């Protein structure tokens, strides 16, 4: 499967490398040219045990690439992961300007169906803000392109992020469309073989619809 990851920091780089490791074609997009140059030289801007080898193996195999070209990133992947930083705002809340900027970029360049996935650490309701931003941008372009927005929080511990991603205790997906649950289930199948670790909830039509659990699959015991 083709995957684009916006952001090549801790979450983005681990996500991209691990998804490439199981055979996906992954492009990581970042607006920092120095970071992309570093990654293309095989240098890793963060330390995480096992990450350098994982990145090297998958770039060498042609499954993982890095670019500053936003348009090519949007064109590349059916799955568009948003894994940019959400630093605390002045009032202590998460600053979503980078998340919104990526959503706007996707809306500016998409011309076919995309699954937009919030991987950044974000508050309840962020999926609605991402959706609204993409819709507004498409409207400004005079385009009507189908897309879905999914919440897929990460549970990565520093020092054990590779194992946490490759052998997760749980995979959580929040969506308002059953189609995206099945698409994400297919993407995460290599990480989900011995146990069904995927939990999903469908949004309820209430005041804060994006993160309200109404359906959940519990992990199955291995046979």
N, C-alpha and C positions, 0 to 999 in steps of 0.2 A: 504494500500500500504506500501511497505517496503522502508524506507528512511535512508540514512546515511548522517550525517553532520560532515564534517571535521572542527574542531575548536569549542571550547566550551567557547569562549569569549562572548561578548555582542550580536553580530549578530547571532552566531551559537547557543547559548543557547536559545535565544528567538525563533529562527526559529524552532529548534528541539522541544521545549516545546509546541509551538502553533500547529505544525503539529501533534504531538502526541495527543493533546487535542481533535482533531476532528477524532481520531480513527486510525491514521497511526501507524505503528510499526517503531519506530525511534531509531537509535543508533548514539550517538555522539562520535566521535573519537578525542582524543587529545594526543600529544606526551609528555605532562607534567603529570607525574604520580601523583604528589602531588595534582594537580587540579582534576584529576579523582577520587582519593581517597576521596577528600573533597566532590565532587558531590555524590559519592556512599554512603557517610555518611549522605547525605541530606543537606549539607551545600552549600550555593550559593556564588561563588567568586565575584559576582558583585551585586550591588543593582539596582533593577528595580521594581517598585510597581506591586505586583501581581505575580511576577516571581517565588518566592519561593514556594508559594502555588501551582502554575501550575506544577512546576517540581515535587514537592512531590506527588501530586495527580496522575500524569502520571507514575512516577516510581513505586508507590504503585500498580497501575493498570497493570503494566507490559508492558506498551506501550513505555516507554522511558528508555534507558540504556546508560551507559557510559563505555568506554574502551580505552585502549592504543593499542589494537591489530588492526593494520592497515589491515592485511589480512582479518580478520573477518568482519571488516567494509566494505571493498570492496565487499566481498561475500554477505553481508547482503542486501544492497539496490539496487533496480533498479535505484533510484534517488540518485546521489552522489553530495551533496552540498559542494562546497568549500567556507568556511566562516572563513578563516584565516586572520590574520592581514596583512596589506599592509602599513607599516610605510614609511614615506618620506625618499627617498634616499638622498645622499649628494647634488644632484642637485635640490632637491625638488620634483622630480617625485616619483611615487609610487614604492616601492621596491616589486617586484613580486617573490622574491626567495621562499617565503612560498607557494604561489599559484603554482609555478612550481614544488615544492617538492611534494605537494599533487597530482598534475597531474602525476608525475613520479610514485608515490606510487600506484595510480590507475592502471596505465599501467603495473606495475610489477605484479599485483595480479589479474586483471580482467580476467575472462574466459568465460564471457557471456555478452550480450548487456547491456550497461549502458548509462544513461543520465547524463552527467557531467554538473553541474550547477554552474556558477560563481555567488556567492552571495556576495563575498567580494567587497569592493569599488576599482574598477580597471579602468584603462584608455581604450579608444577605441583600439581595436586590441588584447586585452588580450585573447579572445576566440580562436584566431588563434594560439597564443603562447601555450595555453593549449592543443589544438588539436595537434600541432606539437610535443609537449613533449610526449603526450600519444602515438602517432604514432611511434616516434623514439624508445620509450621504448618497445613497442610491437614488432617492427622490431628486436631489439636486442635480444628479447626472441624467435624470429622465429615464432611469433604468428600473426594471422590475426583475430582480434575480432572486431565486429561492435560496434560503439558507436557514440553518438552525443554530441556536446557541446552547451550549452545554456547560454545566458546572462540573468540574472534575478535580476536586482538591487533592493536593499532594500530602503525603505523610512520610517525609524523608527526614531521617536523622543524620546530622553531620557526622561523618566518620563511618556511616553505614548506609549511605544513600543508594549505592549500587545494589546492594543486597535488598534493601527496602523496596526498590523499584522492580527488581527482577523476581523477587519472591515476596510479594505483598501479602500482608495480613488481610487486607480488604481493598477493593477498588470501588470508589463511590462515584456515581454519576447522577447529576440532577438535570432533568430535561422536561420539556413539555410536549415531546413528540416520541412515540414508541419507536419510530424508525431510527432515531439517533441512538437509542439504547442498543439496538441490534448492530448498528455500525460500530459503536464503541466496543461492544462485546467481541466482535470479530477482530478489531484492532488489538484488544487485550488478551485474546485467546492464548498466545504463547506464555503469558504470565498467570494463567488461570486454569491450568490443565488438571492438577490433582485435586483441587477444591474449586467450587464455584464461589469465588471471592467477590463477585461483582454485585454490589447493592445499587439499586436504582430507585429513584422516586420521580413521579410525574407531578408537575406543578398543578396546584389547585387554583381555581379562579377566585382568589381572595386578594386582600390588599397588598401582600408582599409575595407574589406568586413564584418567584424564582427558586426558592430554597425550602419549600414546604414538603416534607416527606409524606406521600400518600400510598406508596407501594415500595416494598423492599423484599429482596430475595436474600435469605440467610445462607451462609456457607454450608455446603454439603460435605459430609465426611467422605474421605477417600475410601474406595472399596478395597 
